[in-house]
Each structure stands twice: as structure tokens, then as C-alpha cells.
Amino acid sequence: MELVDRIGLILTLTNLSIFTYYTFWVIILPFVDNDHFVHKYFLPQEYAILISIYAAVALICFLSICIGYVMLESKKKKA
């Protein structure tokens, strides 16, 4: 297995585990009793919304920076 394939596999497994954890936290956990032992493995529900908002803002900032960089580089090539 090449290094690129191994990195892709690691990224895929990491994203799958984060998706599974977040899905269980947001969709299934509200239907579980509050005194159940599984609640100690998760943050309070308010953090689910905050983490999503911060991730969206970070993604928008990153994409804006990348688009701005590409626009500046294409402007320099024309000049």
C-alpha cells in the first residue's frame, strides 16, 4: 500500500469516526435517559451547535482566503 493510499485511508477512517460520534451525539443521545452511563462520554448538547458554527465559519474563512489568493495570483500573471 502506497503512502498516499495509507493517508487517504487514515483520513477516511478519521472522518467516518467523527461523523459517527457527532451523529450519535446529536440525533440519538437526546432520546437516551439523562442518568444513563453513555452521557459521560459526550459534551453537553449546546456544544454540538457551537462546534458546527465554528467549523462552518472556519471553512468559509479558509475558502475565502483560497479564492482571494487565486484571484491575486491570476491578476499578477495578467500584468
C-alpha positions as CSV (number, residue, x, y, z in Angstrom):
1,M,0.0,0.0,0.0
2,E,1.5,3.3,-1.0
3,L,1.8,6.3,1.3
4,V,-0.9,8.3,-0.4
5,D,-3.3,5.4,-0.1
6,R,-2.5,4.9,3.5
7,I,-3.0,8.6,4.2
8,G,-6.3,8.5,2.4
9,L,-7.4,5.5,4.4
10,I,-6.5,7.2,7.7
11,L,-8.4,10.4,6.7
12,T,-11.4,8.4,5.6
13,L,-11.5,6.4,8.9
14,T,-11.0,9.6,10.9
15,N,-13.9,11.4,9.1
16,L,-16.1,8.3,9.5
17,S,-15.5,8.1,13.2
18,I,-16.1,11.8,13.7
19,F,-19.3,11.6,11.7
20,T,-20.5,8.6,13.7
21,Y,-19.7,10.2,17.0
22,Y,-21.4,13.5,16.1
23,T,-24.4,11.7,14.6
24,F,-24.9,9.7,17.8
25,W,-24.4,12.8,19.9
26,V,-26.9,15.0,18.1
27,I,-29.5,12.5,16.9
28,I,-29.6,9.5,19.2
29,L,-28.4,10.9,22.6
30,P,-31.4,13.2,23.2
31,F,-33.6,10.1,23.3
32,V,-31.5,8.4,26.0
33,D,-32.2,9.0,29.7
34,N,-30.1,11.6,31.3
35,D,-28.8,9.2,34.0
36,H,-27.6,6.6,31.5
37,F,-23.8,5.9,31.6
38,V,-23.4,6.8,28.0
39,H,-23.9,10.6,28.7
40,K,-20.5,10.8,30.4
41,Y,-18.8,10.2,27.0
42,F,-20.3,13.3,25.4
43,L,-20.2,17.0,25.9
44,P,-23.4,18.9,26.7
45,Q,-25.8,19.4,23.8
46,E,-25.1,23.1,23.4
47,Y,-21.6,22.4,22.3
48,A,-22.9,20.4,19.3
49,I,-24.3,23.6,17.8
50,L,-21.3,25.7,18.8
51,I,-18.8,23.3,17.2
52,S,-20.9,23.2,14.0
53,I,-21.0,27.0,13.8
54,Y,-17.2,27.4,14.4
55,A,-16.5,24.7,11.8
56,A,-18.7,26.5,9.3
57,V,-17.1,29.8,10.0
58,A,-13.6,28.3,9.7
59,L,-14.5,26.6,6.4
60,I,-15.9,29.9,5.0
61,C,-12.8,31.8,6.0
62,F,-10.5,29.2,4.6
63,L,-12.3,29.1,1.3
64,S,-12.4,32.9,1.1
65,I,-8.6,33.1,1.7
66,C,-8.0,30.4,-1.0
67,I,-10.3,32.2,-3.6
68,G,-8.6,35.5,-2.8
69,Y,-5.2,34.1,-3.2
70,V,-6.1,32.5,-6.6
71,M,-7.6,35.8,-7.7
72,L,-4.5,37.8,-6.7
73,E,-2.2,35.2,-8.4
74,S,-4.2,35.3,-11.7
75,K,-4.1,39.1,-11.6
76,K,-0.3,39.1,-11.3
77,K,0.0,36.7,-14.2
78,K,-2.0,39.1,-16.5
79,A,0.1,42.1,-15.5
